[in-house]
């Protein structure tokens, strides 16, 4: 019999086609979300890597020129004394805004001014992403540890100088208040 359809050979019904389309769409949505999260994670990882590298470069800058003479003092002694001149142990260098690095091209009179200009350019928006609503903190502090210092140790007879570089960068996701998470990177290094 030609022209009759065999009941066992049916095509796909409209409902089956819609269900299979919905299943495939749900799968694609999940894949797109995963790709979006992966791209964001790669971006954050890239920023962390750059931050770690630049933080280490600040430590290397200080160690390379630590015996430079500034106003009759060694570089690290001058930085420590200048930060403590107001009676509080504050950071010597800090950057609390999203700087484009253009203000860091002022004329320099000594090796320390040159380093500060370099750090301002290095941590500018040219190299690191910066959210003007949630600015990451970048600071450098020099500590002295001795028998009669602010940071006291009875067993140390000669002053020991340490540096602490802190950089706050954006992390993935948001905190409980809905603000972007931040991660702090610390690097402690002995100067002398």
N, C-alpha and C positions, 0 to 999 in steps of 0.2 A: 504494500500500500504506500504509494507515493503521496506525499502531502500531509501525512499524519505525523504528529510529533510524538516521540517516545517520552513517556512521563518520567523516566529515570534521568533524562538529560535536561535538567532545568537550568536556566541562567540565574544570575544573581538578582535578588530582589532589591528594591529601592531601600528598604530598611537595612538589609545586610550591608549595602554599599555605604550608607550613612554611618553605621556603627564602625565599620572598618576605617572610614575616613576620620572619625573622631578618635579612634585608638592611635592612628598614625599622627594626628595633630597633637595629641597629648605627648607622644614620644618626642616630636620635634620641639615642643615648648620646653620640655625637660632638657633637651640637648642645648637649646639656645641659652637657657639659664645657666647651665654648666659652663658653656663657652664664655658667657659674660663674666661669671665669677672667676674663671681661669684668667681672663685678660686682666681683671682688676688685681688678682693675686700676683700676677707677673709684674704689673706696674708697681705695686707696693714693694715687691722684692727688689726690683730695679732701684727704687728710691733708697731702700735700706742699704743696698750694696754701695751705691754712690756715697751715701752718708758715712758708712764705715770707712771707706777709702779716704774721704776728705777729712774725717776726724783724725785718722792716723797721720795724714799729711800735716795737720796743725801740730801734733806732737813732734813729728820729725823736724818741722820748722824751728821749734823751740830748741830741740836737742842739737840741731846743726849749728846754731848761733848762740848757744847758752853762755859762752864766755865773751860775747860782744860787750864792749864798754858803753854804757849809757849813763851819763852824769856821774861818772866815777864808780858805778856799780855794774855787776854782771847783769845780763839780760833778765834772768829769772829773779834775782834779788830786786831789781828795779820794778818788775811787774808785781811782785808780792807787796813791796812797800807802797807802790802807787795805789793798789787796790785797798790797802789797809790804812791809807792816810787819813780817812775820815773816822777811824776808830772802829769800824766794822769790817769784818772779813768778807769783802764783796768780790764779785767776779771782775777780772781785769778787762775781759772783752765780752761783749754780748751783742746779739742781734735779735731784736724782738719784733721786727717788722718784715714784711715781704719787700726786700730791696732788690732793685734791678741791677745793682752793682755799679751804676754810673756815678754815684756820689763817692765811690771809693777811689777816685782818681785825683785826689788832692796831692799837692806836693809833699814830699817826705823829707824829713831832716835827719833821720837816723834809721837804723835797721829795724827797730821795733815799729815805727810808723809804717815802714814798707810792709812788714808782716801783717799789720792790722788791715791795711788797704787790700792786701792779697786775700786775707780771710773774708773780708767783706765781699769781695768779688767772687770768691770761691763758693760761698754759701748764699749767693744771690739766686734770683729766679732764672738766671741763665743756665744754671746747672741743676737746681733742685726745684721741684714743684712746691708752690706755696699757696695756701688757702687764706685769703685775706680775712675771712671770718674766724678762722681757727689757726692762727699763726703758731708755728713751732718755735720753740725756744732754742737758741744756740748760745752757749756760754763757755768761757774758759776761766778757770780759777787756779791760782797757784797757792799751795799750802807750804808752810814751813813747820817742821816738827823738831822740837829740841827740849831741853830741860826747862827753859823759862819762856817758852813760846805759847801762843794761843792753843795750839795742838801740842799737848804736853806728853812727854815720855821720859821717866826718870833714868832709863837705861841708855839714852842717847846722849852722847857728850858733844857731838858735832851736829850742826844743823843739817837736816835732810829736807830737800825740796821735792814736792810732788806736784804734778799738774792733773787737773780733772777737766776733761772736755765733755760737755753734755749737749746732746742734740735731740730735740723732740720732733718726731716725724709722724705723719698720718699713717694709720694702720687700716686694715680692712674692717668693714662693718661699722656699727654704731654702738655706743654704750647704752645704759639703761635710761639715760635722759634724752636719747635720740641724737646726741652729738657724735661726730666722727671720732672713732677711737684713735688714741695717740700712743705711740711707743717711744720710750726714752732710751737713747743709746748713751752709755757712759764709757769713757776710756780714762783710766788712771794710769799715769806713767811717772817713773822716778826721773827727776831732772839732775839732781846732784846730791 
